Structure formats: structure tokens, C-alpha cells
Amino acid sequence: MSKIVPVILSGGSGTRLWPMSTPETPKQMLALTAESTMLQLTAQRAVGEGFDAPIVVANNRHADMIDAQLAVIKSSPSAIILEPAGRNTAPAIALAALAAGGGDAILLVMPSDHVIADVDAFHDAVRRALPKVQEGWLATFGISPDAPETGYGWIQAGEAIAEGVHRVARFVEKPPLDAAQAMLAAGDHVWNGGIFLFRADRYLAELGQHEPTMLAACEQAMQQAAQDGNRIAPDAAEFARAPSQSIDYAVMEKAERVVVVPVAMGWNDLGSWDALHAISTHDDGGNVHHGEVIAIDTHDCLVRSDGIRVAMVGVSDLIVVASGNDLLILPRGRSQDVKKLVEALK
């Protein structure tokens, strides 16, 4: 049986975790939940027996940082594909499928900035999906929901075609609250976690059927790529011709043979400071502190500093993040608005 090739998508900028996450050092390059960075934790999820060397798809400016971080955990990517521009996930995954040879190599596509607390459950879900994937199905992993979340896409699981493996009945865009509550109550819907397993040739065939312009642009970009060691720089002009689309829009929602594997694995996409507060270990006052922090009579706050000392007295439900010359202060529950702040700063 061929080994699984981990494909790590590391092109995001993580603007909602400003000021620590910046275009120069996005969130996947930061140690937010553990001593290791998000990128390192992602790579460590897919090592050992059954896994091949990873392929990383990343922004050109982060190549040295990726090399350095993966070297620390003794991970040697077979390829680091340096996107000349961000074109969303569908073209990025096409580049990886082509770099893997475009044949029956099995690709495990993982964003580099997700938290998975139960890696054993993740591996078990991958094992369940594998037989159908080898037959040519495209698999996605559905996160068992515990809230009527409106910030995620949802997937309705249809008939079971293997143990713990269901046909996808439908994909649901980020829903309004009443629809999310109904899907949670129905019990047959899961969150779309953005993690995929499929053969390279099957993905490229589906892309060729539904988005032929995108496939052609990616093929030309790889044929004309510059290569230096394991670094591959696709041709910028050719890659720019690829429409910017997510894998869900371009392929998963249109393909016929798509399965979802529901899994409870302590997943979080760490999309905000509120999310980090929720999954972190709290002190007796419900606070999460990192860095030099002095807090007296303080409750339910997230405070992080990578430099200056932060002193707080008599406050509650705040997010305070100090990084370099920037200081962020906002009420807990409003951290999605950081994106607006970043826009205003431009």
C-alpha cells in the first residue's frame, strides 16, 4: 500500500490574531497552544509508519522560516511549493497534487493552523476513509459539532457506505443562527473542518472536469517552475491565470463520489483570540496569561505579551495582547472585530 503524503497548507495570514500574527509572521508560525508552533504541530500529526515526507504549500516570504521550524522537529519536506500569489485552496492543492506526481499518491490535506487535541481519533478517521479513497472517492472530515456555530460551513452526512463513512448529502455555507440550531438538533450535520484525503489523480481529474482553466494554469505554472533543492517556485504569470477558489466550491460540492467521516478530535481552527481563550488552561479566576503579566483581582481575561510587562487590576472579560509596538485591548466576545482593525490600519 502506498504511503500517505501529508500536504500542509501554510499560505494564510491569520489577520484575526493581530498583533502577534502578521503577514511577516502569520499564526501558523507562532507557538500559541503549546511549546511548538502551529506548523510544527500539524507536521507532527502525520509522521511515522504509513506517512511519507510532507509537501508544504506556502507564501514565498516564509520559506526560510518553514525550513527552520521543520528542521527543529526533524521533518524534511519532499517539496516546499512557494505560491507566487494567494489563489485560495483549490489551486494550492492542485500544485501539491502535481508535485506528488499526479498519480495514485494519497494526499492528506491539512491547514497548518488548526488545533487537534486527539490525534489518535484523527488517525482513526483517516484509516476509516482510506479504503474508499483508494477506490477513487474524495473524503472530507466532519467535525462533530457542539454548538450552533455560524462561522463554519456545515456538511450533512447521508447514507453510511462503510463503518463511520457517509456519502455527503450536501454542503451548507456558513448558516444563520436558526439554521445552525436546526442542524445541530438534527444530529446528522457536522462542521466542515477543511481537512481532506484523496488520490492525486482523482483530485486533478475532478478539477479538470469542473475547473479546466484552473487545472491548465496550475499545470503550466508547474511545468515552467523554477526549482532549487526541494523549493519549487511555480511560474507567476501562469499561476495568476488560475481562478481564486476554495476546494469546496471548485471540487467537493460538484464531484459525485464524495464521503464525509465524522470525527470528534478536539478540533479548533483557532480563528480568534476568543477561541484561544476557550481552549486554553485557565487559572482559578478564568484567566489565561502568557508572558510577563501581573494581574490582581482580574477575571476571565486573555493576556499575552511577547515583550512589555502588562499589569492589570480589577478588570474582567478583556483580551489584551501586546506585541512589539502594538497593543490590542478589546472585550472578550468581540475578537472577530480584529479583522476590521487590521483593515483600518492598512
Solvent accessible surface area in square Angstrom, and as a share of the most:
residue,aa,sasa,rsa
1,M,165,0.74
2,S,54,0.35
3,K,104,0.44
4,I,9,0.05
5,V,17,0.10
6,P,1,0.01
7,V,0,0.00
8,I,0,0.00
9,L,22,0.11
10,S,0,0.00
11,G,39,0.38
12,G,42,0.40
13,S,50,0.32
14,G,19,0.18
15,T,35,0.20
16,R,76,0.28
17,L,1,0.01
18,W,35,0.12
19,P,5,0.03
20,M,21,0.10
21,S,2,0.01
22,T,35,0.20
23,P,70,0.44
24,E,105,0.47
25,T,42,0.25
26,P,0,0.00
27,K,14,0.06
28,Q,2,0.01
29,M,7,0.03
30,L,33,0.16
31,A,40,0.31
32,L,10,0.05
33,T,52,0.30
34,A,50,0.39
35,E,173,0.77
36,S,27,0.18
37,T,17,0.10
38,M,1,0.00
39,L,0,0.00
40,Q,14,0.06
41,L,45,0.22
42,T,0,0.00
43,A,4,0.03
44,Q,79,0.35
45,R,13,0.05
46,A,3,0.03
47,V,87,0.50
48,G,53,0.51
49,E,173,0.77
50,G,24,0.23
51,F,27,0.11
52,D,73,0.38
53,A,39,0.30
54,P,15,0.09
55,I,4,0.02
56,V,0,0.00
57,V,2,0.01
58,A,0,0.00
59,N,49,0.25
60,N,92,0.47
61,R,138,0.50
62,H,4,0.02
63,A,5,0.04
64,D,101,0.53
65,M,61,0.27
66,I,0,0.00
67,D,48,0.25
68,A,61,0.47
69,Q,26,0.12
70,L,1,0.00
71,A,66,0.51
72,V,110,0.63
73,I,36,0.18
74,K,182,0.77
75,S,16,0.11
76,S,87,0.56
77,P,13,0.08
78,S,68,0.44
79,A,6,0.05
80,I,0,0.00
81,I,0,0.00
82,L,15,0.07
83,E,16,0.07
84,P,53,0.33
85,A,49,0.38
86,G,65,0.62
87,R,60,0.22
88,N,79,0.41
89,T,44,0.26
90,A,0,0.00
91,P,0,0.00
92,A,7,0.06
93,I,0,0.00
94,A,0,0.00
95,L,0,0.00
96,A,0,0.00
97,A,0,0.00
98,L,44,0.22
99,A,35,0.27
100,A,28,0.22
101,G,65,0.63
102,G,20,0.19
103,G,34,0.32
104,D,92,0.48
105,A,21,0.16
106,I,3,0.02
107,L,0,0.00
108,L,0,0.00
109,V,0,0.00
110,M,3,0.01
111,P,23,0.14
112,S,2,0.01
113,D,26,0.14
114,H,20,0.09
115,V,22,0.13
116,I,11,0.06
117,A,84,0.65
118,D,62,0.32
119,V,50,0.29
120,D,111,0.58
121,A,23,0.18
122,F,0,0.00
123,H,43,0.19
124,D,60,0.31
125,A,0,0.00
126,V,4,0.03
127,R,148,0.54
128,R,67,0.25
129,A,0,0.00
130,L,17,0.08
131,P,75,0.47
132,K,36,0.15
133,V,0,0.00
134,Q,69,0.31
135,E,96,0.43
136,G,1,0.01
137,W,19,0.07
138,L,1,0.00
139,A,0,0.00
140,T,0,0.00
141,F,0,0.00
142,G,0,0.00
143,I,6,0.03
144,S,48,0.31
145,P,33,0.21
146,D,120,0.62
147,A,37,0.29
148,P,42,0.27
149,E,57,0.26
150,T,56,0.33
151,G,37,0.35
152,Y,35,0.13
153,G,19,0.18
154,W,0,0.00
155,I,0,0.00
156,Q,46,0.20
157,A,16,0.12
158,G,26,0.25
159,E,108,0.49
160,A,65,0.50
161,I,48,0.24
162,A,41,0.32
163,E,158,0.71
164,G,23,0.22
165,V,0,0.00
166,H,45,0.20
167,R,92,0.33
168,V,28,0.16
169,A,59,0.45
170,R,113,0.41
171,F,38,0.16
172,V,26,0.15
173,E,97,0.44
174,K,138,0.59
175,P,9,0.05
176,P,91,0.57
177,L,95,0.47
178,D,103,0.53
179,A,35,0.27
180,A,0,0.00
181,Q,89,0.40
182,A,62,0.48
183,M,9,0.04
184,L,58,0.29
185,A,91,0.70
186,A,66,0.51
187,G,65,0.62
188,D,53,0.28
189,H,11,0.05
190,V,10,0.05
191,W,19,0.07
192,N,26,0.13
193,G,2,0.02
194,G,20,0.19
195,I,2,0.01
196,F,5,0.02
197,L,0,0.00
198,F,0,0.00
199,R,50,0.18
200,A,0,0.00
201,D,44,0.23
202,R,49,0.18
203,Y,0,0.00
204,L,18,0.09
205,A,53,0.41
206,E,13,0.06
207,L,0,0.00
208,G,23,0.22
209,Q,133,0.59
210,H,46,0.21
211,E,23,0.10
212,P,81,0.51
213,T,74,0.43
214,M,0,0.00
215,L,25,0.13
216,A,43,0.33
217,A,0,0.00
218,C,0,0.00
219,E,61,0.27
220,Q,65,0.29
221,A,0,0.00
222,M,33,0.15
223,Q,133,0.59
224,Q,93,0.41
225,A,29,0.22
226,A,69,0.53
227,Q,127,0.57
228,D,110,0.57
229,G,65,0.62
230,N,48,0.24
231,R,67,0.24
232,I,18,0.09
233,A,41,0.32
234,P,6,0.04
235,D,40,0.21
236,A,58,0.45
237,A,76,0.59
238,E,34,0.15
239,F,0,0.00
240,A,60,0.46
241,R,121,0.44
242,A,0,0.00
243,P,44,0.27
244,S,61,0.40
245,Q,51,0.23
246,S,24,0.15
247,I,4,0.02
248,D,30,0.15
249,Y,113,0.43
250,A,0,0.00
251,V,0,0.00
252,M,2,0.01
253,E,70,0.31
254,K,88,0.37
255,A,14,0.11
256,E,146,0.66
257,R,92,0.33
258,V,7,0.04
259,V,0,0.00
260,V,0,0.00
261,V,0,0.00
262,P,35,0.22
263,V,7,0.04
264,A,74,0.57
265,M,2,0.01
266,G,45,0.44
267,W,21,0.07
268,N,26,0.14
269,D,31,0.16
270,L,0,0.00
271,G,7,0.06
272,S,5,0.03
273,W,0,0.00
274,D,33,0.17
275,A,20,0.16
276,L,0,0.00
277,H,10,0.04
278,A,71,0.55
279,I,68,0.34
280,S,30,0.19
281,T,129,0.75
282,H,77,0.35
283,D,70,0.36
284,D,162,0.84
285,G,21,0.20
286,G,15,0.14
287,N,9,0.05
288,V,15,0.09
289,H,69,0.31
290,H,96,0.43
291,G,52,0.50
292,E,95,0.42
293,V,27,0.16
294,I,86,0.44
295,A,35,0.27
296,I,105,0.53
297,D,96,0.50
298,T,8,0.05
299,H,85,0.38
300,D,50,0.26
301,C,0,0.00
302,L,0,0.00
303,V,0,0.00
304,R,14,0.05
305,S,4,0.03
306,D,93,0.48
307,G,53,0.51
308,I,98,0.50
309,R,152,0.56
310,V,15,0.09
311,A,76,0.59
312,M,17,0.08
313,V,104,0.60
314,G,49,0.47
315,V,49,0.28
316,S,56,0.36
317,D,63,0.33
318,L,43,0.21
319,I,0,0.00
320,V,7,0.04
321,V,0,0.00
322,A,2,0.01
323,S,18,0.11
324,G,63,0.61
325,N,160,0.82
326,D,62,0.32
327,L,93,0.46
328,L,4,0.02
329,I,104,0.53
330,L,17,0.09
331,P,67,0.42
332,R,81,0.29
333,G,62,0.59
334,R,136,0.50
335,S,0,0.00
336,Q,105,0.47
337,D,36,0.18
338,V,0,0.00
339,K,106,0.45
340,K,141,0.60
341,L,75,0.37
342,V,19,0.11
343,E,104,0.47
344,A,83,0.64
345,L,107,0.53
346,K,177,0.75
